[in-house]
């Protein structure tokens, strides 16, 4: 049989060096603490020794203390592992939350851009239509001006090509 995680340290012993758990005045003289598992002998069937713990020499207190310290160190390491695991989980959660917020912000800005683009696309389309009308109007004016002065332009072109007045070049040294 094993007694898991409990050690007894006591200050007063009865005459035989064993702790008497049966008397009420001595139940206050021991303290329990959680330590490493250690073998504990079964309760004797003899009614005279029933209810008493086996006798351990004083050196066993040091032995138990050593295991108690080691158990505390192990528990502290385990607690540090748990804390580290929790920190890692919190970082992961924070990263996931930040990613979620980034995605929400990106969607919000995308919607704003779509709305802005829709508003200004309509303005741009209207501006393009106005520009096309203006261009068509200017082209018609140019065509009408060309039709009115067409005869005069043709006459001036033919006259410029057919009428030649020979003149020496200004850089030539003919005097």
Residue pairs with C-beta under 8 A, 6 or more apart in sequence:
1 39
1 40
1 41
1 42
2 37
2 38
2 39
2 40
3 37
3 38
3 39
3 40
4 37
5 34
5 35
5 36
5 37
6 32
6 33
6 34
6 35
7 32
7 33
7 35
7 38
7 64
7 67
7 68
8 19
8 30
8 31
8 32
8 53
9 30
9 31
9 33
9 61
9 64
10 19
10 29
10 30
10 31
11 29
11 30
12 19
12 26
12 29
13 19
14 20
14 26
16 55
17 55
18 52
18 53
18 54
18 55
19 26
19 29
19 30
19 52
19 53
20 26
20 51
20 52
21 27
21 51
21 52
21 53
22 51
22 52
33 68
34 71
35 64
35 67
35 68
35 71
36 67
36 68
36 70
36 71
38 64
38 67
41 54
43 50
44 50
146 153
168 174
